[in-house]
Amino acid sequence: MVETQVGPGGCGLPFGLVPVSPPGLEALYMASRKVYPDQPNPLQVAAVVKYWLGGPDPLDYISMYSHPGDSMQNVPPHWHYISFGLSDLHGDGRVHERAPNQDSPSGYGFELTFRLKKESGETSPPTWPANLLQSLAKYVFHSGNTFCTGDHVSWHAALDGSESQIQHMLLTTDVQLQTVRTPVGTVDFVQVVGVFREELQAAQRWNGSGVLNILKNIPRMNGGGPWLVTDMRRGESMIELDPGAVQVIEAGIDTDGSNLSGVTANCSWAEALIGACGGSMIEDESKKVSGEMKHPIYSHNRGMFGLGDSLESDSTELLQTKVLEGVQLTFNMESGSLLPLVLRGRIKHGRHFTFKSAVSPTAITFAAESVTGTFVDADKPYVSHGPWLQVLIKDEDVDRMSEELQCLGGPAESVDLPKTFYWGRLNLTITVVPDTLISPRSPLFNVES
């Protein structure tokens, strides 16, 4: 990608040349001009070779605006990045199928934005946020899955490649850019917000919107504020800045449960067969349906029973429904650390939760007894549908299992791995292994529902 100075009408042409802008692109430019009327010619990062010509970058452009901030609202001066390319810019089918009408989503129906606090004396915007937005856009194009307000991304590295503790992302609605109705469909603006690991975990255990509301209202928040400007130099997490946040989160979990319904995970499952002497034998299903446990990419999986499309296979045998006598589940530490929230935040509230592998069709869904439309019930708590395993957790077992798995919710270094949990009466085994056995750094995309 290359940084260019654009002229009126955009498109990276030299100043003074006014092209006929594509309809979707022009509508988004006009929306940006309403917010920044004094910056009709912003700096842009542009794809050298456009995506429809075989280039690697799906975003045609990322505009970079200078925002003065608003001290009355505790909004610091910052750079505002806006993407162009996740929506249908051209309306001629070169990238996206054209929407059937103007009220339908344009392309993927959204563009990404990012607000980065300005450093003292900084006169030009850093370009690393443009690369970050391109990485997120590549996931969307490669997977076909979209981002929505409330989603969050586990990144496992400082967003700018520094030593910063801002290593993950929550997603929200951009406060200034409203939904745009273009000639080729509607476009929303989803803002990326950089957060600490503790803030990501709080969003997973409860919900992203609740965590963002806490961040908005912390007076001592360096940067941030009601517009959620990311400050890569922030040195304290939400929990350190506002000790009362813990009580708010815990109360929210008890009252609301968790909105997180599924994640991409390093996981596998195998059938545990009951032997003649009452013991169990493990029949390895992973070679059949899950493949090797490699690092995941971002995954998007809204709802338990939307998995059908992703689990399709040419093999009728793989898609047969099979009742299992017992199961052994394996997770890496990052995925396994979510098991306490699965039980406390989802199952205890009568919901379901799915771990979906990004490298194979494998999926593991935990369901409460009250969840309808499942393959499982009290008499057959373990049922596979091809590579998709469903596990029923009975109400009577939730508290005991939650208590035994609670150690996984603490710091990873405090858990002696690999660690195996076994419930003989249930013929259920869960083993958690170190992340390093699977991936040195595993990005994880999480979905609220």
Buried (B, 14 or more C-beta within 10 A) or exposed (E): BEBBEBBBBBBBBEEEEEEEBBBBBBBBBEBBEEBBEEBBEBBBBBBEEBBBEEEEBBBBBBBBBBBEBEEEEBBBBBBBBBBBBBBBBBBBEEBBEBBEEEEEBBBBBBBBBBBBBBEEEEEEBBBBBBBBBBBBBBBBBEBEBBBBBBBBBBBBEBBBEEEBBBBBBBBBBBBBBBEBBBBBBBBBBBBBBBBBBBBBBBBBBBBBBBBBEBBBBBEEBBBBBBBBBBBBEBEBBBBEBBEEBEEBBEEBBEEEBBBBBBBBBBBBBBBBBEEEEEEBEEEEBBEBBBBEBBBBBBBBBBEBEEBEEBBEEEEEEBBEEEEBEBBBBBBBBBBBBBBBBBBBBBBBBEBBBBBBBBBBBBBBBBBBBEBEEBBBEEEEBBBBBBBBBBBBBEEEBBEEBBEBBEBBBEEBEEBEBBBEBBBEEBBBBBBBBBBEEBBEEBBBBBBBB
